[in-house]
Amino acid sequence: MMKNKMVIFYFIDVFFFRMVGVVLLMVLCLLCESSLSKPAQPDPPTSGITTIGARKLATAEDCAGTMAFSAISGINTDARLVFTETLINKGVGYVAETGIFTVHCPGLYQFSFAGYGSSDLKLTLKKKPNKSDNWQKVISAGPAGGANLVLQDVSIGDQYSVFVDAGKTNEGTTFTGIRVARKS
């Protein structure tokens, strides 16, 4: 009889420890599954500084927000317009003293310009691609001035500016740029 009781206790002990083992295994599986079901976390960003040659262009934080500028009252300086008043300059890239916008944060940008003046006035938005010494025509307005708007897929280091190819401007010229979408 004693032997039967010991056998029963043995089976109960074995059954109990097996159940505890199964429950622990299930808990471990659930923990593993929950950590595996989460998306992978990318490595933290490095300094985020983009450079071209030795020039610091922008940090990732600089490129996270709005990129927009708008300037008015262009003065003709060696055929390039330099604008005397900046209405808005959010982000990095536009230099009021030169009238040049340098792309620090790539993406899809909308550029617009407008101006009126002499009957032979021709305004041109020009682009100087990164690592180039030459300005290239993007789009023009004229004769006698006018306005234009264009979308451009831009790269880091590209530069944009408005030029007077012919004639003279009156007050009221404008140059505006805004990033519509980030480059992915």
C-alpha positions in Angstrom: 0.0 0.0 0.0 2.8 2.3 0.9 4.4 1.5 -2.4 1.2 2.5 -4.3 1.1 5.8 -2.4 4.7 6.6 -3.3 4.0 5.7 -7.0 1.0 8.1 -6.9 3.1 10.9 -5.3 5.8 10.2 -7.8 3.4 10.6 -10.7 1.9 13.8 -9.1 5.4 15.2 -8.6 6.4 14.4 -12.2 3.2 15.7 -13.5 3.5 18.9 -11.5 7.1 19.6 -12.5 6.2 18.9 -16.2 3.3 21.3 -16.0 5.5 24.0 -14.4 8.1 23.3 -17.1 5.5 23.6 -19.9 4.1 26.8 -18.4 7.6 28.3 -18.1 8.4 27.3 -21.7 5.1 28.9 -22.9 6.0 32.2 -21.0 9.5 32.2 -22.5 8.0 31.7 -26.0 5.5 34.5 -25.5 8.3 36.8 -24.4 10.5 35.9 -27.3 7.6 36.3 -29.7 6.7 39.7 -28.4 10.2 41.0 -28.8 10.6 39.4 -32.3 7.3 40.8 -33.5 8.5 44.4 -33.0 10.1 46.1 -36.0 13.8 46.3 -36.0 15.2 49.5 -34.6 17.8 51.1 -36.9 21.2 52.0 -35.5 21.2 55.5 -34.0 22.2 58.1 -36.5 25.8 59.2 -36.7 26.6 62.9 -36.4 24.2 63.6 -39.3 26.5 66.1 -40.9 26.6 66.1 -44.7 29.7 67.4 -46.3 30.9 68.2 -49.8 34.6 68.5 -49.7 35.5 70.2 -46.5 32.3 72.3 -46.3 29.7 71.4 -43.7 26.3 71.7 -45.3 23.6 70.6 -42.8 22.7 68.2 -40.0 19.9 65.8 -40.1 18.1 68.0 -37.7 18.4 71.0 -40.1 16.7 68.9 -42.8 13.9 67.6 -40.7 11.8 70.7 -40.8 10.5 73.2 -43.3 12.7 74.4 -46.1 11.5 77.6 -47.6 12.7 81.1 -48.5 11.2 84.1 -50.2 13.0 87.3 -51.2 12.0 90.5 -52.9 13.4 93.7 -54.5 16.2 92.3 -56.6 19.2 94.4 -57.5 21.1 93.4 -60.7 24.6 92.4 -59.7 26.8 91.0 -62.5 23.6 89.7 -64.2 22.6 87.8 -61.0 19.8 89.3 -58.9 20.6 90.0 -55.2 17.4 90.6 -53.2 17.4 93.4 -50.7 14.7 92.0 -48.4 14.1 88.4 -47.2 10.5 87.8 -46.3 11.0 84.3 -45.0 14.0 82.1 -44.6 13.2 78.8 -42.9 15.8 76.1 -42.9 19.3 76.3 -44.4 20.6 77.2 -47.9 19.4 80.7 -48.9 22.1 83.5 -48.6 20.5 86.9 -48.9 23.8 88.6 -49.6 24.4 86.7 -52.8 20.8 85.8 -53.9 21.9 82.1 -54.2 20.1 79.1 -52.8 22.4 76.2 -52.1 20.7 72.8 -51.6 21.7 71.3 -48.2 18.6 69.0 -47.9 17.8 67.1 -51.1 14.2 66.6 -52.3 11.6 68.0 -54.6 11.5 71.8 -54.6 9.3 74.4 -56.1 11.0 77.5 -57.3 9.2 80.7 -58.5 10.4 84.1 -59.6 8.7 87.2 -61.0 9.9 90.6 -62.2 9.0 93.4 -64.5 11.0 96.2 -66.1 12.2 97.3 -69.5 10.6 96.0 -72.7 13.6 93.8 -73.3 13.8 92.3 -69.8 14.5 88.6 -69.7 14.7 86.8 -66.3 16.1 83.3 -66.0 16.2 80.8 -63.2 19.5 79.1 -63.4 21.0 76.1 -61.7 24.7 75.3 -61.0 24.9 71.6 -60.4 27.1 70.3 -57.6 30.8 70.1 -58.6 30.1 72.3 -61.7 31.4 75.8 -62.5 28.7 76.6 -65.0 25.2 78.0 -64.5 22.6 76.2 -66.6 19.2 77.7 -67.7 16.2 76.1 -66.0 13.4 78.4 -67.2 12.9 82.0 -68.3 10.3 84.8 -68.4 10.2 87.7 -70.8 10.3 89.8 -72.8 9.4 92.7 -70.5 9.6 90.4 -67.5 7.0 88.0 -66.2 6.8 85.1 -63.8 7.4 81.4 -63.8 7.2 78.4 -61.4 8.9 75.1 -61.7 9.4 71.9 -59.8 13.0 70.5 -59.5 14.4 67.3 -58.1 17.5 68.7 -56.4 20.7 67.2 -55.0 23.0 68.3 -52.2 25.3 71.1 -53.4 23.1 72.3 -56.3 22.7 76.0 -56.5 19.8 78.2 -57.8 19.6 81.9 -58.6 17.7 84.3 -60.8 19.6 86.1 -63.5 18.9 89.1 -65.7 19.8 88.0 -69.2 18.7 91.2 -70.8 17.2 94.6 -69.9 16.6 96.2 -66.5 14.3 95.3 -63.7 11.9 97.5 -61.7 11.4 97.1 -58.0 9.2 94.2 -57.0 11.2 91.2 -58.3 10.8 88.1 -56.3 12.5 84.7 -55.8 10.9 81.9 -53.8 11.7 78.3 -53.1 10.1 75.7 -50.9 10.8 72.0 -50.4 7.7 70.1 -51.3 9.0 66.6 -50.5 12.1 65.1 -48.9 14.3 62.8 -50.9 13.9 59.2 -49.6 
